[in-house]
């Protein structure tokens, strides 16, 4: 199963691609703070329309960020692998939600 959080940005896909990488680690840190866990540095692979997060925070490991759209509107989807035990504590959904919120806001506001 997967948890998918979708954001809509009034920016182009090229804008998202340019700015995404710089904001992944701060978004992971915000998620870690939300669930009171330590964050580690992450390794993120980014291509033309997808990034995959490796490390950073256990409950976000393997998260994928996909984007598509046009010059006026880009859909950003954060997909987190869902684990059955995560639903019992709520940690994963809290972390994923905070990660997606911070990442989307930072990319949208990037100059």
C-alpha positions as CSV (number, residue, x, y, z in Angstrom):
1,X,0.0,0.0,0.0
2,X,1.0,3.6,-0.5
3,X,0.1,6.9,1.1
4,X,-0.3,9.6,-1.6
5,X,-0.4,13.4,-0.7
6,X,-1.1,15.7,-3.7
7,X,-0.4,19.4,-3.9
8,X,-1.1,21.8,-6.7
9,X,1.4,24.6,-7.4
10,X,1.0,27.6,-9.5
11,X,4.4,27.0,-10.9
12,X,5.8,25.2,-14.0
13,X,7.2,21.7,-13.8
14,X,10.6,23.2,-14.7
15,X,10.4,25.4,-11.6
16,X,9.6,22.4,-9.4
17,X,12.5,20.4,-10.9
18,X,15.0,23.3,-10.4
19,X,14.1,23.9,-6.7
20,X,13.0,20.5,-5.4
21,X,16.4,19.1,-4.5
22,X,17.4,22.0,-2.2
23,X,14.2,21.6,-0.1
24,X,14.1,17.8,0.5
25,X,16.4,17.7,3.5
26,X,14.7,20.7,5.3
27,X,11.3,19.0,4.7
28,X,12.7,15.7,6.1
29,X,13.9,17.7,9.2
30,X,10.4,19.2,9.6
31,X,8.8,15.8,9.4
32,X,11.3,14.4,11.9
33,X,10.6,17.3,14.3
34,X,6.8,16.6,13.9
35,X,7.2,13.0,15.1
36,X,10.1,13.7,17.5
37,X,12.6,11.5,15.7
38,X,16.2,12.4,14.7
39,X,16.7,13.0,11.0
40,X,19.7,11.8,9.1
41,X,21.1,13.1,5.8
42,X,19.3,11.6,2.8
43,X,20.4,10.5,-0.6
44,X,17.9,11.6,-3.2
45,X,17.8,10.7,-6.9
46,X,16.2,13.3,-9.1
47,X,15.3,13.0,-12.8
48,X,13.1,15.0,-15.1
49,X,9.8,14.3,-13.3
50,X,10.5,12.2,-10.2
51,X,12.7,12.2,-7.1
52,X,13.1,9.3,-4.7
53,X,14.2,9.8,-1.1
54,X,16.6,7.3,0.4
55,X,17.2,7.6,4.2
56,X,16.6,10.8,6.1
57,X,13.7,9.4,8.3
58,X,12.7,5.8,8.5
59,X,9.0,6.3,7.9
60,X,9.8,8.3,4.7
61,X,12.5,6.1,3.3
62,X,11.6,5.2,-0.3
63,X,9.2,8.1,-0.7
64,X,8.8,9.3,-4.3
65,X,7.9,12.8,-5.4
66,X,6.4,13.1,-8.9
67,X,5.3,16.2,-10.7
68,X,3.7,17.1,-14.0
69,X,1.7,19.9,-15.4
70,X,2.1,23.0,-17.5
71,X,3.5,26.5,-17.1
72,X,0.6,27.6,-14.9
73,X,-0.2,24.6,-12.7
74,X,1.9,21.6,-11.6
75,X,0.6,18.7,-9.7
76,X,3.1,17.4,-7.1
77,X,2.5,13.9,-5.6
78,X,4.4,12.6,-2.6
79,X,4.0,8.8,-2.4
80,X,5.2,7.1,0.8
81,X,5.3,3.3,1.1
82,X,2.7,2.5,3.8
83,X,3.5,-0.1,6.5
84,X,0.7,-1.8,8.4
85,X,2.3,-0.9,11.8
86,X,2.3,2.8,10.8
87,X,-1.4,3.1,11.1
88,X,-1.4,2.1,14.7
89,X,0.8,5.0,15.9
90,X,0.0,7.7,13.3
91,X,3.7,8.6,13.1
92,X,4.0,7.9,9.4
93,X,1.0,9.9,8.3
94,X,2.0,12.8,10.5
95,X,5.6,12.7,9.1
96,X,4.4,12.3,5.5
97,X,1.9,15.1,5.8
98,X,4.5,17.5,7.3
99,X,7.1,16.5,4.7
100,X,4.7,17.2,1.8
101,X,3.5,20.5,3.2
102,X,6.9,21.9,3.9
103,X,8.3,20.7,0.6
104,X,5.4,22.1,-1.5
105,X,5.5,25.4,0.2
106,X,9.3,25.8,-0.1
107,X,9.3,24.9,-3.8
108,X,6.3,27.2,-4.5
109,X,8.0,30.1,-2.7
110,X,11.5,29.6,-4.2
111,X,12.6,32.5,-6.3
